[in-house]
Amino acid sequence: MASDLPMSPHLEQIHGEIRDHFRALANGFQRLDKIKDSNRQSKQLEELADKMRECKRLVKEFDRELKDGEARNSPEVNKQLNDEKQSMIKELNSYVALRKTYLNTLGNKKIELFDTGAGVSGEPTAEENIQMASSMSNQELVDAGMKRMDETDQAIERSKQVVHQTLEVGTQTASTLKGQVKHSPPLPDIIMWRTIPNKLT
């Protein structure tokens, strides 16, 4: 079991925090199934994305601590700790894939904003990710996992900017239209101005 692994107090603390976040993610996705309103589902997915970003930060911290302590551990202990790290990366990646599935189910037409590679149909499933991961070396798996999470972070930031820009354009358009309506001359004045010359002649 992971809890029986020999860890430094700091490493154990980070590991515990990651596991807490994973439990929160599991519960969050279970609650998501019970939410019927699409707006509330989107909000819940955004909260889950925040937890995933925090998990990613903690996994990186776990990795740094692992490297710092490698010299003090036996090769067997280092292998066990690295295996646990790979397990956590796989679990986090499975939540990232699950979130994308929910976004797709919600009919989110902007799903491509969360992808920097191929479209959703070209993305490997969670099972394929695990099979692929088992054939990779530890460092390759870490690099792939970190790269994927970085891409997800960047895509989320881009989508937030698009939403912000869209809201700004909408606000400006509404303000412009309101100003045009307020400063338009009343219709009867226009009619009178056009009919007076006719009467004079």
Buried (B, 14 or more C-beta within 10 A) or exposed (E): EEEEBEBBEEBBBBBEBBBEBBEBBEEBBEEBEEBEEEEEBBEBBEEBBEBBBBBBBBBBBBBEBBEEBEEEBEEEBBEBBBEBBBEBBBBBBBBBBBBBEBBBEBEBEEBEBBBBEEEEEEBEEBEEBBEEBEEBEEEEBBEBBBEBBEBBBEBBEEBEEEEEEEEEEEEEEEEEEEEEEEEEEEEEEEEEEEEEEEEEE
